[in-house]
């Protein structure tokens, strides 16, 4: 009987919304670009603001650093060329957010795909 009650409580918890605020815990799974945008645009008054903004920046920077590390070496043709001076991290994140909001057709894509689509369109190498 205790197992049935526990299972029932678990099922209810899984189907109920986690939060009524703009950012929800499920956004941290970043299964699609809209999840990442929810995190990156979390308002400061949201209870999850610090976690969301830090996750947003960490996700975007981490994906880029992985790309940069994997493309070092002879014979690699650079695909993303930043201007000089490079934008700051906050500027680049802000540019990504604006670009993604202006391109909602990518909201259901994997966020890293959308990030690199943005990077290739914004800073292509000639």
N, C-alpha and C positions, 0 to 999 in steps of 0.2 A: 504494500500500500504506500509506503514512504517513497519508493521508487516511482510509482505512478504520479504522486503529487509533485515530486521533484521534476519529473519529465514534463508535466503539465506547466509548471512554473517556468521552466526553461523554454518551452514552446511559446508561451505568452511573451516572454522577454525578447525572443528572437523576432516576433512579428510586430512588436510595438516600436514606434520611433524612439531612437536613442535620445534625441534632443529636439526641442522646438526652435532652437536657435538656427542661424544660417549654417553654421558648421556642425556637422555630425561626426561621430566617431567613425562611421562607415566610410567617410571621405578619406580617411587615412589609409585605406586599402589602395587608393589611387588606381582603380581598375580602368578608368577612362579619364580623358582630359578634363571633362567637367568636374570630376572629383578634385583634381589638382587645382583647377581654377577656384573651386569653393575654398580650398585651403589658402591659396594665395591672396584671396580677396576678403578674408575674414576680417570683420570690423574690430577695432580695438576693444570695444565693450563686450565682445563675445568671451565667454568663459574659456574657450579653447584658443584664444588669439595667439598667445605665445607659442604654444605647441604647433598650431597650424602654420604660422609664418615661418617658424624655424624648419618645419618639415618641408614646406614649399621651397625655400632656399636650398635646403640640403638635398632635396630630390633633384632639382635643376642643376645645381653645381656638381653633385655627385655623378650624374649621367654625363655631363660635359667632361669632367675629369677622367672618367673611364674612357670616353672617346679619345681624349687627348693622349692618354697613356698608351692606348692601343694603336695609335697612328704614328708613334715615334719610330724612326728608323729609316734606313736607306730605301729608296724606291717608292716611298709613299708620296702621293700627290695630295697636297693640302686642299681640303674642300671648304673650310670655313676660315675666312680671313677677316679679322677684326680691324677696324680703323685705328689709326694712331691719333690721339690717345684712345685706348680701349675704354668702353663704357664701364662704369662702376658696376658692382654686383647688383645693387639696388636698381640702377638704371636699366640694366639688361633684364632683370626679372620684371620690372615694370613694363618694358617694351614687349616681353613675351606675353604678359597678361593682356595688354591692349590688343596685340596681334591675335591672340587666341579668342578674345571676346569678339573681335571683328570677323572671325572665321569660325562660326559655330558649326559649320559642317564637319569639323574635326572633333567635336565634343565627345563622340563615342569611340574615338581611336585610343590606342594605348598612349599614355602621356609622353613617353619618350619619343614615339614617332612624331607627335605633334611638335615637341621641342625641337627636334632636328629638322623638321620641315621649316619651322620658323628660322632657325639658324641658317639654313641653306638659302632661304629667300632673302633674309636680312643682310647677311654678310657673305655672299658667294665670293669665291676666288675667281679672278679673271683668267 
